[in-house]
Amino acid sequence: MKKPIIPAICALIVILLFATAGQAQSIPKVSVEVGESETPGDLSVTLQIILLMTVLTLAPSIILMVTSFIRLTVVLGFLRQAMGTQQLPPNQLILSLALILTFFIISPVANKAYNEGLKPYLAEEISKEEAYEKGLTPFKEFMLAQTREKDLGLFVNISGMERPNSSDDIPLHVLIPGFVLSELRTGFQIAFLVFVPFLIIDMIVASVLMSMGMMMLPPIIVALPFKILLFVLVDGWYLLVKSLVESFH
């Protein structure tokens, strides 16, 4: 039976906390106390708490940057612009659809990270360092599979690091921007293919109206019903979602 999505997403958040808190530190117990610090360790724990709270605030944005959310939002945004429906579907609906599809696409990766990293750690079968490495590996594999070598090489050169011998040698601060750049490029490529049929309809309608002398009638108003009709007849939502999901496999 398939694992639920919630534990999988929690696994990614905990892995991000491990990465930020550092491998040599343990996860602190959160408590609030007013008083003077007697030992340097008290200050260290306080700083860890502040760091973890900061990561929790940024966790949603970090998660979206290492998943399929970028490509999905770019394509869906271009689709609305190509159809010329202004604010329909609304931004909330586009983001919600992209988020749901992101959960669907990333759930096998997150489940693998949960089963191999977080779950054994919670059962005290492995150390925090092992949980961090095993939990992070599925996400690195996912990002590497979608990242172009050219984009990855760009940030390797900018960072000044030596050429990595394997994927294990690529740090997150190099992999994530390379992944984001590749996702933007792929999203724009798919958006171009989505845009072309609607552009052809706009050109045909504009030519017909000009030949009929209807110069004052906006072509976009006349073309809109035809574009919606075309999208419905070809079952556009099914084809688009199918193509987007399969593009990650």
Secondary structure, DSSP 8 states (H G I E B T S, - for coil): ----HHHHHHHHHHHHHHHHH-TTS---------S---SHHHHHHHHHHHHHHHHHHHHHHHHHHTSTHHHHHHHHHHHHHHHT-TT-S-HHHHHHHHHHHHHHHHHHHHHHHIIIIIHHHHTTSS-HHHHHHHHHHHHHHHHHHHS-HHHHHHHHHHHT----SSGGG--HHHHHHHHHHHHHHHHHHHHHHHHHHHHHHHHHHHHHHHHTT--SS-HHHHHHHHHHHHHHHTTHHHHHHHHHHHTT-
